[in-house]
Amino acid sequence: MHYRPVLVASLAVLISFGTLTGYVIVDTGRFGPLEAISLLVLGFFAFGIIGALRQPPE
């Protein structure tokens, strides 16, 4: 399978940012609307990038 490097790089950034967000939530022990929105946006972009990766390259 042929991956596009830009999508792989952005997915890696999303994963690291999501891990950081999760660590902040666990460390501070609070889960406010900002954290919820952040995780929702991260999940949305991650699924979009994974979907784009699954498409055969043109």
PDB file of N, CA, C and O in Angstrom:
ATOM      1  N   MET A   1       0.845  -1.194   0.000  1.00  0.00           N
ATOM      2  CA  MET A   1       0.000   0.000   0.000  1.00  0.00           C
ATOM      3  C   MET A   1       0.884   1.251   0.000  1.00  0.00           C
ATOM      4  O   MET A   1       1.878   1.326   0.722  1.00  0.00           O
ATOM      5  N   HIS A   2       0.508   2.209  -0.810  1.00  0.00           N
ATOM      6  CA  HIS A   2       1.320   3.421  -0.954  1.00  0.00           C
ATOM      7  C   HIS A   2       0.719   4.535  -0.104  1.00  0.00           C
ATOM      8  O   HIS A   2      -0.426   4.937  -0.307  1.00  0.00           O
ATOM      9  N   TYR A   3       1.512   5.031   0.853  1.00  0.00           N
ATOM     10  CA  TYR A   3       1.044   6.109   1.724  1.00  0.00           C
ATOM     11  C   TYR A   3       1.585   7.451   1.255  1.00  0.00           C
ATOM     12  O   TYR A   3       2.709   7.558   0.766  1.00  0.00           O
ATOM     13  N   ARG A   4       0.752   8.464   1.418  1.00  0.00           N
ATOM     14  CA  ARG A   4       1.204   9.819   1.121  1.00  0.00           C
ATOM     15  C   ARG A   4       1.876  10.385   2.366  1.00  0.00           C
ATOM     16  O   ARG A   4       1.270  10.409   3.438  1.00  0.00           O
ATOM     17  N   PRO A   5       3.125  10.843   2.238  1.00  0.00           N
ATOM     18  CA  PRO A   5       3.885  11.257   3.434  1.00  0.00           C
ATOM     19  C   PRO A   5       3.252  12.410   4.199  1.00  0.00           C
ATOM     20  O   PRO A   5       3.387  12.477   5.421  1.00  0.00           O
ATOM     21  N   VAL A   6       2.568  13.313   3.516  1.00  0.00           N
ATOM     22  CA  VAL A   6       1.945  14.449   4.217  1.00  0.00           C
ATOM     23  C   VAL A   6       0.842  13.954   5.139  1.00  0.00           C
ATOM     24  O   VAL A   6       0.716  14.428   6.269  1.00  0.00           O
ATOM     25  N   LEU A   7       0.040  12.999   4.664  1.00  0.00           N
ATOM     26  CA  LEU A   7      -1.036  12.470   5.491  1.00  0.00           C
ATOM     27  C   LEU A   7      -0.487  11.687   6.668  1.00  0.00           C
ATOM     28  O   LEU A   7      -1.008  11.783   7.780  1.00  0.00           O
ATOM     29  N   VAL A   8       0.565  10.911   6.429  1.00  0.00           N
ATOM     30  CA  VAL A   8       1.176  10.151   7.527  1.00  0.00           C
ATOM     31  C   VAL A   8       1.748  11.100   8.569  1.00  0.00           C
ATOM     32  O   VAL A   8       1.597  10.866   9.768  1.00  0.00           O
ATOM     33  N   ALA A   9       2.401  12.168   8.124  1.00  0.00           N
ATOM     34  CA  ALA A   9       2.980  13.136   9.057  1.00  0.00           C
ATOM     35  C   ALA A   9       1.891  13.834   9.868  1.00  0.00           C
ATOM     36  O   ALA A   9       2.035  14.008  11.078  1.00  0.00           O
ATOM     37  N   SER A  10       0.800  14.236   9.207  1.00  0.00           N
ATOM     38  CA  SER A  10      -0.268  14.919   9.935  1.00  0.00           C
ATOM     39  C   SER A  10      -0.953  13.969  10.911  1.00  0.00           C
ATOM     40  O   SER A  10      -1.381  14.385  11.987  1.00  0.00           O
ATOM     41  N   LEU A  11      -1.061  12.676  10.534  1.00  0.00           N
ATOM     42  CA  LEU A  11      -1.630  11.704  11.459  1.00  0.00           C
ATOM     43  C   LEU A  11      -0.736  11.540  12.685  1.00  0.00           C
ATOM     44  O   LEU A  11      -1.229  11.428  13.807  1.00  0.00           O
ATOM     45  N   ALA A  12       0.574  11.527  12.469  1.00  0.00           N
ATOM     46  CA  ALA A  12       1.519  11.411  13.582  1.00  0.00           C
ATOM     47  C   ALA A  12       1.408  12.623  14.512  1.00  0.00           C
ATOM     48  O   ALA A  12       1.459  12.479  15.734  1.00  0.00           O
ATOM     49  N   VAL A  13       1.255  13.813  13.932  1.00  0.00           N
ATOM     50  CA  VAL A  13       1.091  15.025  14.744  1.00  0.00           C
ATOM     51  C   VAL A  13      -0.193  14.948  15.551  1.00  0.00           C
ATOM     52  O   VAL A  13      -0.216  15.309  16.728  1.00  0.00           O
ATOM     53  N   LEU A  14      -1.277  14.470  14.910  1.00  0.00           N
ATOM     54  CA  LEU A  14      -2.552  14.343  15.616  1.00  0.00           C
ATOM     55  C   LEU A  14      -2.443  13.361  16.776  1.00  0.00           C
ATOM     56  O   LEU A  14      -2.968  13.611  17.861  1.00  0.00           O
ATOM     57  N   ILE A  15      -1.757  12.238  16.543  1.00  0.00           N
ATOM     58  CA  ILE A  15      -1.625  11.235  17.598  1.00  0.00           C
ATOM     59  C   ILE A  15      -0.840  11.809  18.779  1.00  0.00           C
ATOM     60  O   ILE A  15      -1.223  11.616  19.933  1.00  0.00           O
ATOM     61  N   SER A  16       0.258  12.513  18.491  1.00  0.00           N
ATOM     62  CA  SER A  16       1.057  13.076  19.578  1.00  0.00           C
ATOM     63  C   SER A  16       0.283  14.172  20.312  1.00  0.00           C
ATOM     64  O   SER A  16       0.360  14.269  21.536  1.00  0.00           O
ATOM     65  N   PHE A  17      -0.459  14.996  19.572  1.00  0.00           N
ATOM     66  CA  PHE A  17      -1.247  16.050  20.202  1.00  0.00           C
ATOM     67  C   PHE A  17      -2.368  15.450  21.047  1.00  0.00           C
ATOM     68  O   PHE A  17      -2.670  15.941  22.135  1.00  0.00           O
ATOM     69  N   GLY A  18      -2.980  14.381  20.535  1.00  0.00           N
ATOM     70  CA  GLY A  18      -4.027  13.705  21.295  1.00  0.00           C
ATOM     71  C   GLY A  18      -3.494  13.078  22.567  1.00  0.00           C
ATOM     72  O   GLY A  18      -4.148  13.110  23.610  1.00  0.00           O
ATOM     73  N   THR A  19      -2.296  12.504  22.477  1.00  0.00           N
ATOM     74  CA  THR A  19      -1.666  11.933  23.671  1.00  0.00           C
ATOM     75  C   THR A  19      -1.392  13.019  24.697  1.00  0.00           C
ATOM     76  O   THR A  19      -1.617  12.824  25.892  1.00  0.00           O
ATOM     77  N   LEU A  20      -0.906  14.166  24.229  1.00  0.00           N
ATOM     78  CA  LEU A  20      -0.642  15.287  25.129  1.00  0.00           C
ATOM     79  C   LEU A  20      -1.932  15.774  25.784  1.00  0.00           C
ATOM     80  O   LEU A  20      -1.956  16.046  26.984  1.00  0.00           O
ATOM     81  N   THR A  21      -3.002  15.883  24.996  1.00  0.00           N
ATOM     82  CA  THR A  21      -4.289  16.313  25.536  1.00  0.00           C
ATOM     83  C   THR A  21      -4.794  15.327  26.585  1.00  0.00           C
ATOM     84  O   THR A  21      -5.277  15.720  27.647  1.00  0.00           O
ATOM     85  N   GLY A  22      -4.672  14.031  26.266  1.00  0.00           N
ATOM     86  CA  GLY A  22      -5.086  13.009  27.232  1.00  0.00           C
ATOM     87  C   GLY A  22      -4.277  13.081  28.519  1.00  0.00           C
ATOM     88  O   GLY A  22      -4.820  12.914  29.611  1.00  0.00           O
ATOM     89  N   TYR A  23      -2.974  13.333  28.386  1.00  0.00           N
ATOM     90  CA  TYR A  23      -2.119  13.444  29.577  1.00  0.00           C
ATOM     91  C   TYR A  23      -2.532  14.644  30.419  1.00  0.00           C
ATOM     92  O   TYR A  23      -2.563  14.558  31.646  1.00  0.00           O
ATOM     93  N   VAL A  24      -2.850  15.761  29.771  1.00  0.00           N
ATOM     94  CA  VAL A  24      -3.284  16.959  30.504  1.00  0.00           C
ATOM     95  C   VAL A  24      -4.588  16.681  31.249  1.00  0.00           C
ATOM     96  O   VAL A  24      -4.753  17.084  32.401  1.00  0.00           O
ATOM     97  N   ILE A  25      -5.521  15.981  30.574  1.00  0.00           N
ATOM     98  CA  ILE A  25      -6.801  15.658  31.213  1.00  0.00           C
ATOM     99  C   ILE A  25      -6.570  14.778  32.444  1.00  0.00           C
ATOM    100  O   ILE A  25      -7.145  15.026  33.504  1.00  0.00           O
ATOM    101  N   VAL A  26      -5.725  13.748  32.302  1.00  0.00           N
ATOM    102  CA  VAL A  26      -5.472  12.841  33.416  1.00  0.00           C
ATOM    103  C   VAL A  26      -4.691  13.558  34.529  1.00  0.00           C
ATOM    104  O   VAL A  26      -4.972  13.377  35.714  1.00  0.00           O
ATOM    105  N   ASP A  27      -3.714  14.368  34.127  1.00  0.00           N
ATOM    106  CA  ASP A  27      -2.841  15.018  35.101  1.00  0.00           C
ATOM    107  C   ASP A  27      -3.598  16.057  35.922  1.00  0.00           C
ATOM    108  O   ASP A  27      -3.455  16.101  37.144  1.00  0.00           O
ATOM    109  N   THR A  28      -4.399  16.889  35.269  1.00  0.00           N
ATOM    110  CA  THR A  28      -5.109  17.935  35.988  1.00  0.00           C
ATOM    111  C   THR A  28      -6.385  17.401  36.629  1.00  0.00           C
ATOM    112  O   THR A  28      -6.910  18.009  37.562  1.00  0.00           O
ATOM    113  N   GLY A  29      -6.889  16.264  36.135  1.00  0.00           N
ATOM    114  CA  GLY A  29      -8.076  15.661  36.724  1.00  0.00           C
ATOM    115  C   GLY A  29      -9.357  16.404  36.382  1.00  0.00           C
ATOM    116  O   GLY A  29     -10.388  16.184  37.018  1.00  0.00           O
ATOM    117  N   ARG A  30      -9.305  17.271  35.396  1.00  0.00           N
ATOM    118  CA  ARG A  30     -10.531  17.973  35.017  1.00  0.00           C
ATOM    119  C   ARG A  30     -10.808  17.747  33.543  1.00  0.00           C
ATOM    120  O   ARG A  30      -9.889  17.655  32.729  1.00  0.00           O
ATOM    121  N   PHE A  31     -12.090  17.660  33.214  1.00  0.00           N
ATOM    122  CA  PHE A  31     -12.482  17.438  31.829  1.00  0.00           C
ATOM    123  C   PHE A  31     -13.556  18.461  31.496  1.00  0.00           C
ATOM    124  O   PHE A  31     -14.750  18.203  31.648  1.00  0.00           O
ATOM    125  N   GLY A  32     -13.112  19.628  31.039  1.00  0.00           N
ATOM    126  CA  GLY A  32     -14.039  20.706  30.738  1.00  0.00           C
ATOM    127  C   GLY A  32     -14.470  20.688  29.290  1.00  0.00           C
ATOM    128  O   GLY A  32     -14.080  19.795  28.537  1.00  0.00           O
ATOM    129  N   PRO A  33     -15.272  21.665  28.887  1.00  0.00           N
ATOM    130  CA  PRO A  33     -15.725  21.731  27.495  1.00  0.00           C
ATOM    131  C   PRO A  33     -14.586  21.918  26.507  1.00  0.00           C
ATOM    132  O   PRO A  33     -14.661  21.446  25.372  1.00  0.00           O
ATOM    133  N   LEU A  34     -13.518  22.614  26.938  1.00  0.00           N
ATOM    134  CA  LEU A  34     -12.382  22.834  26.038  1.00  0.00           C
ATOM    135  C   LEU A  34     -11.708  21.505  25.680  1.00  0.00           C
ATOM    136  O   LEU A  34     -11.372  21.258  24.522  1.00  0.00           O
ATOM    137  N   GLU A  35     -11.516  20.657  26.692  1.00  0.00           N
ATOM    138  CA  GLU A  35     -10.907  19.344  26.433  1.00  0.00           C
ATOM    139  C   GLU A  35     -11.810  18.483  25.564  1.00  0.00           C
ATOM    140  O   GLU A  35     -11.326  17.767  24.688  1.00  0.00           O
ATOM    141  N   ALA A  36     -13.104  18.544  25.795  1.00  0.00           N
ATOM    142  CA  ALA A  36     -14.047  17.748  25.008  1.00  0.00           C
ATOM    143  C   ALA A  36     -14.027  18.187  23.546  1.00  0.00           C
ATOM    144  O   ALA A  36     -13.997  17.351  22.643  1.00  0.00           O
ATOM    145  N   ILE A  37     -14.044  19.499  23.315  1.00  0.00           N
ATOM    146  CA  ILE A  37     -14.004  20.020  21.949  1.00  0.00           C
ATOM    147  C   ILE A  37     -12.693  19.641  21.280  1.00  0.00           C
ATOM    148  O   ILE A  37     -12.672  19.270  20.106  1.00  0.00           O
ATOM    149  N   SER A  38     -11.596  19.735  22.030  1.00  0.00           N
ATOM    150  CA  SER A  38     -10.290  19.397  21.492  1.00  0.00           C
ATOM    151  C   SER A  38     -10.243  17.938  21.038  1.00  0.00           C
ATOM    152  O   SER A  38      -9.771  17.641  19.941  1.00  0.00           O
ATOM    153  N   LEU A  39     -10.738  17.026  21.889  1.00  0.00           N
ATOM    154  CA  LEU A  39     -10.742  15.603  21.532  1.00  0.00           C
ATOM    155  C   LEU A  39     -11.678  15.335  20.354  1.00  0.00           C
ATOM    156  O   LEU A  39     -11.370  14.512  19.492  1.00  0.00           O
ATOM    157  N   LEU A  40     -12.809  16.021  20.314  1.00  0.00           N
ATOM    158  CA  LEU A  40     -13.755  15.839  19.213  1.00  0.00           C
ATOM    159  C   LEU A  40     -13.132  16.257  17.889  1.00  0.00           C
ATOM    160  O   LEU A  40     -13.241  15.540  16.893  1.00  0.00           O
ATOM    161  N   VAL A  41     -12.477  17.422  17.876  1.00  0.00           N
ATOM    162  CA  VAL A  41     -11.813  17.901  16.655  1.00  0.00           C
ATOM    163  C   VAL A  41     -10.682  16.956  16.255  1.00  0.00           C
ATOM    164  O   VAL A  41     -10.519  16.643  15.076  1.00  0.00           O
ATOM    165  N   LEU A  42      -9.893  16.500  17.246  1.00  0.00           N
ATOM    166  CA  LEU A  42      -8.810  15.557  16.958  1.00  0.00           C
ATOM    167  C   LEU A  42      -9.346  14.278  16.335  1.00  0.00           C
ATOM    168  O   LEU A  42      -8.791  13.778  15.357  1.00  0.00           O
ATOM    169  N   GLY A  43     -10.419  13.751  16.899  1.00  0.00           N
ATOM    170  CA  GLY A  43     -11.002  12.525  16.362  1.00  0.00           C
ATOM    171  C   GLY A  43     -11.529  12.721  14.948  1.00  0.00           C
ATOM    172  O   GLY A  43     -11.358  11.857  14.088  1.00  0.00           O
ATOM    173  N   PHE A  44     -12.168  13.858  14.713  1.00  0.00           N
ATOM    174  CA  PHE A  44     -12.705  14.160  13.389  1.00  0.00           C
ATOM    175  C   PHE A  44     -11.585  14.200  12.346  1.00  0.00           C
ATOM    176  O   PHE A  44     -11.701  13.592  11.282  1.00  0.00           O
ATOM    177  N   PHE A  45     -10.508  14.914  12.655  1.00  0.00           N
ATOM    178  CA  PHE A  45      -9.389  15.007  11.716  1.00  0.00           C
ATOM    179  C   PHE A  45      -8.696  13.658  11.540  1.00  0.00           C
ATOM    180  O   PHE A  45      -8.295  13.304  10.430  1.00  0.00           O
ATOM    181  N   ALA A  46      -8.554  12.905  12.630  1.00  0.00           N
ATOM    182  CA  ALA A  46      -7.892  11.599  12.545  1.00  0.00           C
ATOM    183  C   ALA A  46      -8.667  10.662  11.630  1.00  0.00           C
ATOM    184  O   ALA A  46      -8.074   9.974  10.799  1.00  0.00           O
ATOM    185  N   PHE A  47      -9.997  10.632  11.779  1.00  0.00           N
ATOM    186  CA  PHE A  47     -10.798   9.767  10.913  1.00  0.00           C
ATOM    187  C   PHE A  47     -10.743  10.235   9.468  1.00  0.00           C
ATOM    188  O   PHE A  47     -10.740   9.417   8.548  1.00  0.00           O
ATOM    189  N   GLY A  48     -10.700  11.540   9.264  1.00  0.00           N
ATOM    190  CA  GLY A  48     -10.576  12.068   7.902  1.00  0.00           C
ATOM    191  C   GLY A  48      -9.259  11.670   7.257  1.00  0.00           C
ATOM    192  O   GLY A  48      -9.225  11.288   6.088  1.00  0.00           O
ATOM    193  N   ILE A  49      -8.169  11.760   8.023  1.00  0.00           N
ATOM    194  CA  ILE A  49      -6.857  11.406   7.484  1.00  0.00           C
ATOM    195  C   ILE A  49      -6.769   9.903   7.225  1.00  0.00           C
ATOM    196  O   ILE A  49      -6.231   9.477   6.203  1.00  0.00           O
ATOM    197  N   ILE A  50      -7.306   9.091   8.165  1.00  0.00           N
ATOM    198  CA  ILE A  50      -7.284   7.643   7.968  1.00  0.00           C
ATOM    199  C   ILE A  50      -8.116   7.270   6.742  1.00  0.00           C
ATOM    200  O   ILE A  50      -7.729   6.395   5.967  1.00  0.00           O
ATOM    201  N   GLY A  51      -9.254   7.935   6.568  1.00  0.00           N
ATOM    202  CA  GLY A  51     -10.077   7.682   5.386  1.00  0.00           C
ATOM    203  C   GLY A  51      -9.358   8.053   4.107  1.00  0.00           C
ATOM    204  O   GLY A  51      -9.466   7.350   3.103  1.00  0.00           O
ATOM    205  N   ALA A  52      -8.619   9.162   4.136  1.00  0.00           N
ATOM    206  CA  ALA A  52      -7.863   9.570   2.951  1.00  0.00           C
ATOM    207  C   ALA A  52      -6.721   8.593   2.677  1.00  0.00           C
ATOM    208  O   ALA A  52      -6.381   8.343   1.521  1.00  0.00           O
ATOM    209  N   LEU A  53      -6.133   8.045   3.732  1.00  0.00           N
ATOM    210  CA  LEU A  53      -5.047   7.079   3.551  1.00  0.00           C
ATOM    211  C   LEU A  53      -5.558   5.781   2.931  1.00  0.00           C
ATOM    212  O   LEU A  53      -4.836   5.118   2.187  1.00  0.00           O
ATOM    213  N   ARG A  54      -6.806   5.420   3.238  1.00  0.00           N
ATOM    214  CA  ARG A  54      -7.344   4.169   2.732  1.00  0.00           C
ATOM    215  C   ARG A  54      -7.735   4.264   1.256  1.00  0.00           C
ATOM    216  O   ARG A  54      -7.895   3.245   0.585  1.00  0.00           O
ATOM    217  N   GLN A  55      -7.888   5.484   0.760  1.00  0.00           N
ATOM    218  CA  GLN A  55      -8.208   5.654  -0.665  1.00  0.00           C
ATOM    219  C   GLN A  55      -6.995   5.281  -1.503  1.00  0.00           C
ATOM    220  O   GLN A  55      -5.873   5.640  -1.144  1.00  0.00           O
ATOM    221  N   PRO A  56      -7.189   4.571  -2.611  1.00  0.00           N
ATOM    222  CA  PRO A  56      -6.040   4.297  -3.478  1.00  0.00           C
ATOM    223  C   PRO A  56      -5.536   5.593  -4.107  1.00  0.00           C
ATOM    224  O   PRO A  56      -6.337   6.418  -4.545  1.00  0.00           O
ATOM    225  N   PRO A  57      -4.229   5.778  -4.157  1.00  0.00           N
ATOM    226  CA  PRO A  57      -3.678   7.016  -4.728  1.00  0.00           C
ATOM    227  C   PRO A  57      -4.002   7.130  -6.211  1.00  0.00           C
ATOM    228  O   PRO A  57      -4.027   6.138  -6.940  1.00  0.00           O
ATOM    229  N   GLU A  58      -4.245   8.355  -6.636  1.00  0.00           N
ATOM    230  CA  GLU A  58      -4.586   8.582  -8.046  1.00  0.00           C
ATOM    231  C   GLU A  58      -3.364   8.385  -8.917  1.00  0.00           C
ATOM    232  O   GLU A  58      -3.445   8.532 -10.137  1.00  0.00           O
TER     233      GLU A  58
END
